[in-house]
Amino acid sequence: MSEVNRPILVTGAAGSVGAVGRTVVETLRRQGLPVRALVHREDERAEALRATGAEVVVADMTRAADVVPAVDGVSRVFFSMSVSPSYLEAALTMATVARESQGIEAFVNLSQMTVSGMTTTSTEESRQQRLHWLAEQALTWSGLPLVVVRPTVFLEHPFFTLFAAASIAEKGEIRLPFGSARTSPVAAGDVADVVATILADPSPHLGKVYELTGPRSQDMNGIAAEFSEALGRRVTYADVPLEQWLEQDLRKAKLPDHLAEHIATMARLHARDRYARLTHDVETITGRPATSVRDFVAGHATLYGHA
Protein backbone atom coordinates (compact mmCIF):
# COMPACT_ATOMS: atom_id res chain seq x y z
CA MET A 1 0.00 0.00 0.00
CA SER A 2 1.35 3.41 -0.93
CA GLU A 3 1.93 5.99 1.79
CA VAL A 4 -0.32 9.03 2.11
CA ASN A 5 1.14 12.16 3.66
CA ARG A 6 -1.32 14.64 2.17
CA PRO A 7 -5.02 14.54 3.08
CA ILE A 8 -7.61 12.53 1.20
CA LEU A 9 -10.60 14.76 0.38
CA VAL A 10 -13.98 13.14 1.03
CA THR A 11 -17.01 15.10 -0.15
CA GLY A 12 -20.57 14.43 0.96
CA ALA A 13 -19.04 13.58 4.32
CA ALA A 14 -22.02 14.66 6.43
CA GLY A 15 -24.01 11.76 5.04
CA SER A 16 -27.25 11.33 3.14
CA VAL A 17 -28.91 8.03 2.15
CA GLY A 18 -26.62 5.39 3.60
CA ALA A 19 -23.99 7.98 4.66
CA VAL A 20 -21.31 6.59 2.33
CA GLY A 21 -19.07 9.64 2.71
CA ARG A 22 -19.22 9.61 6.49
CA THR A 23 -18.40 5.89 6.60
CA VAL A 24 -15.49 6.39 4.21
CA VAL A 25 -14.08 9.07 6.54
CA GLU A 26 -14.43 6.80 9.57
CA THR A 27 -12.82 3.86 7.77
CA LEU A 28 -9.84 5.84 6.51
CA ARG A 29 -9.29 7.41 9.91
CA ARG A 30 -9.28 3.98 11.59
CA GLN A 31 -6.44 3.15 9.20
CA GLY A 32 -4.58 6.24 10.37
CA LEU A 33 -4.88 8.03 7.02
CA PRO A 34 -5.24 11.84 6.91
CA VAL A 35 -8.69 12.94 5.79
CA ARG A 36 -10.22 16.28 4.89
CA ALA A 37 -14.00 15.96 5.14
CA LEU A 38 -16.09 18.39 3.10
CA VAL A 39 -19.53 19.25 4.45
CA HIS A 40 -22.17 21.70 3.28
CA ARG A 41 -22.85 23.24 6.70
CA GLU A 42 -21.50 23.37 10.20
CA ASP A 43 -23.58 21.18 12.55
CA GLU A 44 -23.36 18.20 14.89
CA ARG A 45 -22.41 15.92 12.00
CA ALA A 46 -19.36 18.08 11.31
CA GLU A 47 -18.40 17.81 14.96
CA ALA A 48 -18.74 14.03 14.81
CA LEU A 49 -16.35 13.97 11.86
CA ARG A 50 -13.84 16.09 13.78
CA ALA A 51 -14.06 13.58 16.60
CA THR A 52 -12.56 10.97 14.24
CA GLY A 53 -9.51 13.19 13.77
CA ALA A 54 -10.55 14.37 10.32
CA GLU A 55 -10.05 17.96 9.20
CA VAL A 56 -13.46 19.43 8.37
CA VAL A 57 -14.08 22.11 5.75
CA VAL A 58 -17.41 23.75 4.97
CA ALA A 59 -17.97 24.37 1.26
CA ASP A 60 -20.58 24.72 -1.46
CA MET A 61 -19.34 22.42 -4.22
CA THR A 62 -20.92 24.58 -6.92
CA ARG A 63 -18.70 27.52 -5.88
CA ALA A 64 -15.13 27.36 -7.13
CA ALA A 65 -14.08 29.87 -4.47
CA ASP A 66 -15.09 27.28 -1.84
CA VAL A 67 -13.72 24.27 -3.68
CA VAL A 68 -10.20 25.62 -4.39
CA PRO A 69 -9.12 25.77 -0.72
CA ALA A 70 -10.87 22.44 -0.04
CA VAL A 71 -8.81 20.72 -2.74
CA ASP A 72 -5.56 22.55 -2.03
CA GLY A 73 -2.86 20.13 -0.91
CA VAL A 74 -4.91 16.92 -1.10
CA SER A 75 -3.62 13.74 -2.70
CA ARG A 76 -6.85 11.96 -3.59
CA VAL A 77 -10.45 13.01 -4.06
CA PHE A 78 -13.68 11.14 -3.43
CA PHE A 79 -16.57 12.95 -5.10
CA SER A 80 -20.11 12.12 -4.05
CA MET A 81 -23.22 14.23 -3.70
CA SER A 82 -26.80 13.47 -2.79
CA VAL A 83 -29.61 13.73 -5.34
CA SER A 84 -29.69 17.39 -6.39
CA PRO A 85 -30.47 19.53 -9.45
CA SER A 86 -26.99 21.06 -8.87
CA TYR A 87 -25.18 17.72 -9.15
CA LEU A 88 -23.58 18.31 -12.56
CA GLU A 89 -22.43 21.82 -11.68
CA ALA A 90 -20.82 20.51 -8.49
CA ALA A 91 -19.14 17.59 -10.28
CA LEU A 92 -17.65 19.80 -12.98
CA THR A 93 -16.56 22.44 -10.51
CA MET A 94 -14.77 19.80 -8.45
CA ALA A 95 -13.19 18.25 -11.56
CA THR A 96 -12.05 21.62 -12.91
CA VAL A 97 -10.39 22.54 -9.63
CA ALA A 98 -8.83 19.08 -9.30
CA ARG A 99 -7.35 19.37 -12.80
CA GLU A 100 -5.68 22.63 -11.86
CA SER A 101 -4.40 21.24 -8.57
CA GLN A 102 -0.95 19.71 -8.30
CA GLY A 103 -0.41 16.03 -7.66
CA ILE A 104 -3.92 14.54 -7.59
CA GLU A 105 -3.24 10.80 -7.56
CA ALA A 106 -6.82 9.60 -7.89
CA PHE A 107 -10.30 11.02 -8.41
CA VAL A 108 -12.94 8.52 -7.29
CA ASN A 109 -16.42 9.33 -8.58
CA LEU A 110 -19.52 7.81 -6.98
CA SER A 111 -21.96 7.41 -9.84
CA GLN A 112 -24.82 4.90 -10.25
CA MET A 113 -25.26 1.68 -12.17
CA THR A 114 -28.14 2.95 -14.32
CA VAL A 115 -25.52 4.94 -16.24
CA SER A 116 -24.15 1.70 -17.72
CA GLY A 117 -27.33 1.25 -19.77
CA MET A 118 -27.64 4.85 -20.95
CA THR A 119 -26.78 6.36 -24.32
CA THR A 120 -26.46 9.89 -25.65
CA THR A 121 -30.11 9.94 -26.70
CA SER A 122 -31.82 7.61 -24.21
CA THR A 123 -34.82 9.21 -22.52
CA GLU A 124 -36.18 6.68 -20.01
CA GLU A 125 -33.95 7.82 -17.20
CA SER A 126 -34.50 10.48 -14.55
CA ARG A 127 -32.94 13.91 -14.72
CA GLN A 128 -30.61 12.90 -11.89
CA GLN A 129 -29.46 9.83 -13.80
CA ARG A 130 -28.82 11.99 -16.87
CA LEU A 131 -26.71 14.33 -14.72
CA HIS A 132 -24.64 11.35 -13.55
CA TRP A 133 -24.18 10.22 -17.16
CA LEU A 134 -23.04 13.66 -18.26
CA ALA A 135 -20.69 13.97 -15.30
CA GLU A 136 -19.07 10.65 -16.22
CA GLN A 137 -18.54 11.87 -19.79
CA ALA A 138 -16.86 15.07 -18.62
CA LEU A 139 -14.72 13.31 -16.01
CA THR A 140 -13.49 10.92 -18.69
CA TRP A 141 -12.55 13.85 -20.94
CA SER A 142 -10.83 15.63 -18.04
CA GLY A 143 -7.79 13.38 -18.05
CA LEU A 144 -7.93 13.04 -14.27
CA PRO A 145 -6.71 9.73 -12.77
CA LEU A 146 -10.27 8.47 -12.56
CA VAL A 147 -11.98 5.56 -10.83
CA VAL A 148 -15.75 5.25 -11.26
CA VAL A 149 -17.89 3.38 -8.74
CA ARG A 150 -21.44 2.61 -9.85
CA PRO A 151 -23.65 1.10 -7.14
CA THR A 152 -27.10 -0.19 -7.91
CA VAL A 153 -30.03 0.84 -5.70
CA PHE A 154 -29.06 1.01 -2.01
CA LEU A 155 -30.65 -1.18 0.63
CA GLU A 156 -31.02 2.11 2.52
CA HIS A 157 -33.12 3.57 -0.31
CA PRO A 158 -36.64 4.67 0.70
CA PHE A 159 -37.96 1.71 -1.32
CA PHE A 160 -36.59 -0.70 1.29
CA THR A 161 -36.66 1.51 4.39
CA LEU A 162 -39.23 4.31 4.41
CA PHE A 163 -41.92 2.70 2.23
CA ALA A 164 -41.23 -0.92 3.18
CA ALA A 165 -41.10 -0.07 6.89
CA ALA A 166 -44.51 1.63 6.72
CA SER A 167 -46.25 -1.13 4.76
CA ILE A 168 -44.66 -3.92 6.83
CA ALA A 169 -45.89 -2.23 10.00
CA GLU A 170 -49.37 -1.80 8.55
CA LYS A 171 -49.97 -5.10 6.74
CA GLY A 172 -46.83 -7.23 6.94
CA GLU A 173 -46.10 -6.61 3.27
CA ILE A 174 -43.70 -4.71 1.05
CA ARG A 175 -45.77 -2.50 -1.27
CA LEU A 176 -43.80 -1.66 -4.40
CA PRO A 177 -44.61 -1.44 -8.13
CA PHE A 178 -41.80 -3.71 -9.35
CA GLY A 179 -43.93 -6.50 -10.84
CA SER A 180 -41.95 -9.72 -11.33
CA ALA A 181 -38.70 -7.90 -12.09
CA ARG A 182 -35.50 -8.73 -10.25
CA THR A 183 -33.26 -6.44 -8.25
CA SER A 184 -29.99 -6.75 -6.31
CA PRO A 185 -29.80 -3.89 -3.77
CA VAL A 186 -26.41 -3.13 -2.25
CA ALA A 187 -25.63 -1.98 1.29
CA ALA A 188 -24.14 1.49 1.57
CA GLY A 189 -21.57 0.10 3.98
CA ASP A 190 -20.29 -2.19 1.23
CA VAL A 191 -20.05 0.76 -1.15
CA ALA A 192 -18.12 2.72 1.46
CA ASP A 193 -15.73 -0.20 2.02
CA VAL A 194 -15.05 -0.38 -1.72
CA VAL A 195 -14.40 3.36 -1.91
CA ALA A 196 -12.15 3.36 1.16
CA THR A 197 -10.15 0.43 -0.22
CA ILE A 198 -9.59 2.28 -3.49
CA LEU A 199 -8.66 5.55 -1.77
CA ALA A 200 -6.16 3.81 0.53
CA ASP A 201 -4.28 2.36 -2.46
CA PRO A 202 -5.63 3.68 -5.78
CA SER A 203 -2.89 2.54 -8.19
CA PRO A 204 -4.43 -0.87 -9.09
CA HIS A 205 -7.81 0.73 -9.76
CA LEU A 206 -7.02 3.75 -11.92
CA GLY A 207 -9.03 3.88 -15.14
CA LYS A 208 -11.50 1.24 -13.97
CA VAL A 209 -15.27 1.22 -13.56
CA TYR A 210 -16.73 -0.89 -10.76
CA GLU A 211 -20.40 -1.84 -10.64
CA LEU A 212 -21.65 -2.83 -7.20
CA THR A 213 -24.62 -5.05 -6.37
CA GLY A 214 -25.76 -7.26 -3.56
CA PRO A 215 -24.93 -11.00 -3.57
CA ARG A 216 -27.98 -12.11 -5.55
CA SER A 217 -30.48 -10.82 -8.10
CA GLN A 218 -34.03 -11.88 -7.30
CA ASP A 219 -37.64 -10.83 -7.59
CA MET A 220 -39.48 -9.12 -4.78
CA ASN A 221 -40.91 -12.40 -3.49
CA GLY A 222 -37.32 -13.45 -2.83
CA ILE A 223 -36.61 -10.09 -1.16
CA ALA A 224 -39.70 -10.53 1.04
CA ALA A 225 -38.57 -14.03 2.02
CA GLU A 226 -35.26 -12.59 3.25
CA PHE A 227 -37.15 -9.95 5.23
CA SER A 228 -39.21 -12.77 6.78
CA GLU A 229 -36.11 -14.72 7.80
CA ALA A 230 -34.47 -11.66 9.31
CA LEU A 231 -37.53 -10.45 11.24
CA GLY A 232 -38.87 -13.85 12.30
CA ARG A 233 -42.34 -13.12 10.96
CA ARG A 234 -44.10 -13.46 7.64
CA VAL A 235 -43.49 -10.62 5.18
CA THR A 236 -44.98 -10.80 1.70
CA TYR A 237 -44.66 -8.75 -1.46
CA ALA A 238 -47.67 -6.76 -2.68
CA ASP A 239 -47.26 -5.71 -6.30
CA VAL A 240 -48.96 -2.33 -6.64
CA PRO A 241 -49.79 -0.69 -9.99
CA LEU A 242 -47.28 2.06 -10.63
CA GLU A 243 -49.72 4.96 -10.86
CA GLN A 244 -51.47 3.83 -7.70
CA TRP A 245 -48.12 3.62 -5.86
CA LEU A 246 -47.10 7.06 -7.09
CA GLU A 247 -50.36 8.55 -5.81
CA GLN A 248 -50.81 6.63 -2.57
CA ASP A 249 -47.22 6.18 -1.41
CA LEU A 250 -44.70 8.42 -3.13
CA ARG A 251 -46.79 11.59 -3.25
CA LYS A 252 -47.65 11.30 0.44
CA ALA A 253 -43.94 11.36 1.30
CA LYS A 254 -43.88 15.02 0.14
CA LEU A 255 -40.34 14.83 -1.23
CA PRO A 256 -38.73 17.65 -3.24
CA ASP A 257 -39.78 17.51 -6.91
CA HIS A 258 -36.34 16.56 -8.25
CA LEU A 259 -35.99 13.69 -5.78
CA ALA A 260 -39.57 12.50 -6.26
CA GLU A 261 -39.11 12.39 -10.04
CA HIS A 262 -35.92 10.38 -9.58
CA ILE A 263 -37.56 7.84 -7.28
CA ALA A 264 -40.59 7.53 -9.58
CA THR A 265 -38.26 6.82 -12.49
CA MET A 266 -36.34 4.23 -10.48
CA ALA A 267 -39.65 2.49 -9.79
CA ARG A 268 -40.51 2.44 -13.51
CA LEU A 269 -37.07 1.14 -14.44
CA HIS A 270 -37.25 -1.54 -11.76
CA ALA A 271 -40.49 -2.84 -13.30
CA ARG A 272 -38.73 -2.93 -16.69
CA ASP A 273 -35.96 -5.12 -15.23
CA ARG A 274 -33.28 -2.44 -15.54
CA TYR A 275 -32.07 -3.31 -12.02
CA ALA A 276 -31.73 -7.05 -12.70
CA ARG A 277 -27.95 -6.87 -12.41
CA LEU A 278 -25.41 -9.00 -10.58
CA THR A 279 -21.68 -8.42 -10.15
CA HIS A 280 -19.09 -9.60 -7.64
CA ASP A 281 -17.07 -6.38 -7.56
CA VAL A 282 -17.72 -5.85 -3.83
CA GLU A 283 -16.07 -9.16 -3.01
CA THR A 284 -13.30 -8.69 -5.57
CA ILE A 285 -12.23 -5.38 -4.04
CA THR A 286 -12.95 -5.90 -0.33
CA GLY A 287 -12.25 -9.62 -0.08
CA ARG A 288 -15.65 -10.41 1.47
CA PRO A 289 -19.09 -11.11 0.00
CA ALA A 290 -21.62 -8.31 -0.37
CA THR A 291 -24.18 -7.97 2.42
CA SER A 292 -27.41 -9.90 1.86
CA VAL A 293 -30.88 -8.46 2.28
CA ARG A 294 -31.39 -10.79 5.24
CA ASP A 295 -28.26 -9.61 7.04
CA PHE A 296 -29.03 -5.96 6.35
CA VAL A 297 -32.59 -6.23 7.67
CA ALA A 298 -31.43 -8.20 10.73
CA GLY A 299 -28.97 -5.43 11.48
CA HIS A 300 -31.69 -2.76 11.18
CA ALA A 301 -34.56 -4.70 12.75
CA THR A 302 -35.78 -1.78 14.86
CA LEU A 303 -36.47 0.12 11.65
CA TYR A 304 -39.07 -2.52 10.85
CA GLY A 305 -40.64 -2.54 14.31
CA HIS A 306 -38.69 -5.54 15.60
CA ALA A 307 -36.95 -5.13 18.96
JOCOR-V809478 format. One record per pair of residues at least 4 apart in sequence whose C-alpha atoms are under 8 Angstrom apart, sorted by the first residue. I is the first residue (numbers start at 0). J is the second residue. Records with the same first field share a line. If there is no record, write none. Layout:
I = J + J
This chain:
0 = 199 + 200
1 = 199 + 200
3 = 32 + 33 + 74 + 199
4 = 33
5 = 33 + 72 + 73 + 74
6 = 32 + 33 + 34 + 35 + 72 + 73 + 74 + 75
7 = 32 + 33 + 34 + 35 + 73 + 74 + 75 + 76 + 77 + 198
8 = 34 + 35 + 36 + 37 + 69 + 70 + 73 + 74 + 75 + 76 + 77
9 = 20 + 23 + 24 + 34 + 35 + 36 + 37 + 76 + 77 + 78
10 = 20 + 36 + 37 + 38 + 76 + 77 + 78 + 79 + 80
11 = 15 + 19 + 20 + 21 + 36 + 37 + 38 + 39 + 78 + 79 + 80 + 81
12 = 18 + 19 + 20 + 21 + 24 + 36 + 37 + 38
13 = 18 + 20 + 21 + 37 + 38 + 39 + 44 + 45 + 48
14 = 18 + 19 + 20 + 21
15 = 19 + 81
16 = 81 + 155 + 156
17 = 153 + 155 + 156 + 186 + 187 + 188
18 = 22 + 187
19 = 23 + 187 + 188 + 190 + 191
20 = 24 + 79 + 191
21 = 25 + 48
22 = 26 + 188 + 191
23 = 27 + 191 + 192 + 194 + 195
24 = 28 + 34 + 36 + 48 + 53
25 = 29 + 48 + 51
26 = 30 + 192 + 195
27 = 31 + 32 + 33 + 34 + 195 + 199
28 = 32 + 33 + 34 + 51 + 52 + 53
32 = 199
33 = 53
34 = 53 + 54
35 = 53 + 54 + 55 + 56 + 69
36 = 48 + 53 + 54 + 55 + 56
37 = 55 + 56 + 57 + 58 + 69
38 = 45 + 55 + 56 + 57 + 58
39 = 57 + 58 + 59
40 = 45 + 57 + 58
41 = 45 + 46 + 57
42 = 46
43 = 47
44 = 48
45 = 49 + 55
46 = 50
47 = 51
48 = 52 + 53 + 54 + 55
49 = 53 + 54 + 55
56 = 69
58 = 62 + 65 + 66 + 69
59 = 65 + 66
60 = 65 + 66 + 89 + 90 + 92 + 93
61 = 66 + 85 + 88 + 89 + 90 + 92 + 93
62 = 66 + 89 + 92
63 = 67 + 92 + 93 + 96
64 = 68
65 = 69
66 = 70 + 92 + 93 + 96
67 = 71 + 96
70 = 76 + 96 + 97 + 100
71 = 100
72 = 100 + 101
73 = 103
74 = 102 + 103 + 104 + 105
75 = 103 + 104 + 105 + 106 + 107 + 198
76 = 103 + 105 + 106 + 107
77 = 106 + 107 + 108 + 109 + 194 + 198
78 = 90 + 93 + 106 + 107 + 108 + 109
79 = 108 + 109 + 110
80 = 86
81 = 86
82 = 86 + 127 + 257 + 258
83 = 127 + 257 + 258
84 = 127 + 257
85 = 89
86 = 90 + 127 + 130 + 131
87 = 91 + 130 + 131 + 133 + 134
88 = 92
89 = 93
90 = 94 + 134
91 = 95 + 134 + 137 + 138
92 = 96
93 = 97
94 = 98 + 138 + 141 + 143
95 = 99 + 141
96 = 100
97 = 101 + 103 + 143
98 = 103 + 141 + 142 + 143
103 = 143 + 144
104 = 144 + 201
105 = 143 + 144 + 145 + 146 + 198 + 201 + 205
106 = 143 + 144 + 145 + 146
107 = 145 + 146 + 147 + 148 + 194 + 198
108 = 145 + 146 + 147 + 148
109 = 147 + 148 + 149 + 150
110 = 114 + 131 + 135 + 147 + 148 + 149 + 150
111 = 128 + 131 + 148 + 149 + 150 + 151
112 = 116 + 149 + 150 + 151 + 210 + 211
113 = 117 + 128 + 151 + 273 + 274
114 = 128 + 129 + 131 + 132 + 149
117 = 121 + 124 + 132
123 = 264 + 268
124 = 128 + 129 + 264 + 265 + 268
125 = 129 + 260 + 261 + 264 + 265
126 = 130 + 257 + 260 + 261
127 = 131 + 257 + 261
128 = 132 + 261
129 = 133
130 = 134
131 = 135
132 = 136
133 = 137
134 = 138
135 = 139
136 = 140
137 = 141
138 = 142 + 143 + 145
139 = 143 + 145
144 = 205 + 206
145 = 205 + 206 + 207
146 = 204 + 205 + 206 + 207 + 208
147 = 206 + 207 + 208 + 209
148 = 194 + 208 + 209 + 210 + 211
149 = 208 + 209 + 210 + 211
150 = 185 + 190 + 210 + 211 + 212
151 = 183 + 184 + 185 + 210 + 211 + 212 + 274
152 = 156 + 183 + 184 + 185 + 274
153 = 184 + 185 + 186 + 187
154 = 159 + 160 + 184 + 185 + 186 + 187 + 292 + 295
155 = 159 + 160 + 186 + 187
156 = 160 + 161
157 = 161 + 162 + 163
158 = 162 + 163 + 175
159 = 163 + 164
160 = 164 + 302 + 303
161 = 165
162 = 166 + 173 + 174 + 248
163 = 167 + 172 + 173 + 174
164 = 168 + 173 + 302 + 303 + 304
165 = 169 + 303
166 = 170 + 171 + 172 + 173 + 174
167 = 171 + 172 + 173 + 234 + 303
168 = 303 + 304
171 = 233 + 234 + 235
172 = 223 + 234 + 235 + 236 + 237
173 = 223 + 234 + 235 + 236 + 237
174 = 236 + 237 + 238 + 239
175 = 236 + 237 + 238 + 239 + 244 + 266
176 = 238 + 239 + 240 + 241 + 244 + 266 + 267 + 270
177 = 219 + 238 + 239 + 266 + 267 + 269 + 270 + 271
178 = 219 + 238 + 239 + 270
179 = 218 + 219 + 270
180 = 217 + 218 + 219 + 269 + 270 + 271 + 272 + 275
181 = 216 + 217 + 218 + 219 + 269 + 272 + 274 + 275
182 = 216 + 217 + 218 + 219 + 269 + 272 + 274 + 275 + 276
183 = 212 + 213 + 214 + 215 + 216 + 217 + 274 + 275 + 276 + 277
184 = 212 + 213 + 292
185 = 189 + 190 + 211 + 212 + 213 + 289 + 290 + 291
186 = 190 + 213 + 289 + 290 + 295
187 = 191
188 = 192
189 = 193 + 281 + 289 + 290
190 = 194 + 211 + 281
191 = 195
192 = 196 + 285
193 = 197 + 281 + 284 + 285
194 = 198
195 = 199
196 = 200 + 201 + 284 + 285
197 = 201 + 204
201 = 205
209 = 280
210 = 278 + 280
211 = 277 + 278 + 279 + 280 + 281
212 = 276 + 277 + 278 + 279 + 280 + 281 + 289
213 = 277 + 278 + 289 + 290 + 291 + 292
214 = 277 + 278 + 279 + 288 + 289 + 290 + 291
215 = 277 + 291
216 = 275 + 276 + 277
217 = 221 + 222 + 275
218 = 222
219 = 223 + 236
220 = 224 + 235 + 236
221 = 225
222 = 226 + 292
223 = 227 + 234 + 235 + 236
224 = 228 + 233 + 234 + 235
225 = 229 + 292 + 293
226 = 230 + 234 + 292 + 293 + 296
227 = 231 + 232 + 233 + 234 + 235
228 = 232 + 293
229 = 293 + 294 + 296 + 297 + 300
230 = 296 + 297 + 300 + 305
239 = 243 + 244
240 = 244
241 = 245 + 266 + 267
242 = 246
243 = 247 + 248
244 = 248 + 249
245 = 249 + 250 + 263
246 = 250 + 251
247 = 251
248 = 252
249 = 253 + 254 + 259 + 263
250 = 254 + 259
254 = 258 + 259
255 = 259
256 = 260
257 = 261
258 = 262
259 = 263
260 = 264
261 = 265
262 = 266
263 = 267
264 = 268
265 = 269
266 = 270
267 = 271
268 = 272 + 273 + 274
269 = 273 + 274 + 275
279 = 283 + 288 + 289
280 = 284
281 = 285 + 286 + 287 + 288 + 289
282 = 286 + 287 + 288 + 289
283 = 287
290 = 294 + 295
291 = 295
292 = 296
293 = 297
294 = 298
295 = 299
296 = 300
299 = 303
300 = 304 + 305 + 306
301 = 305 + 306
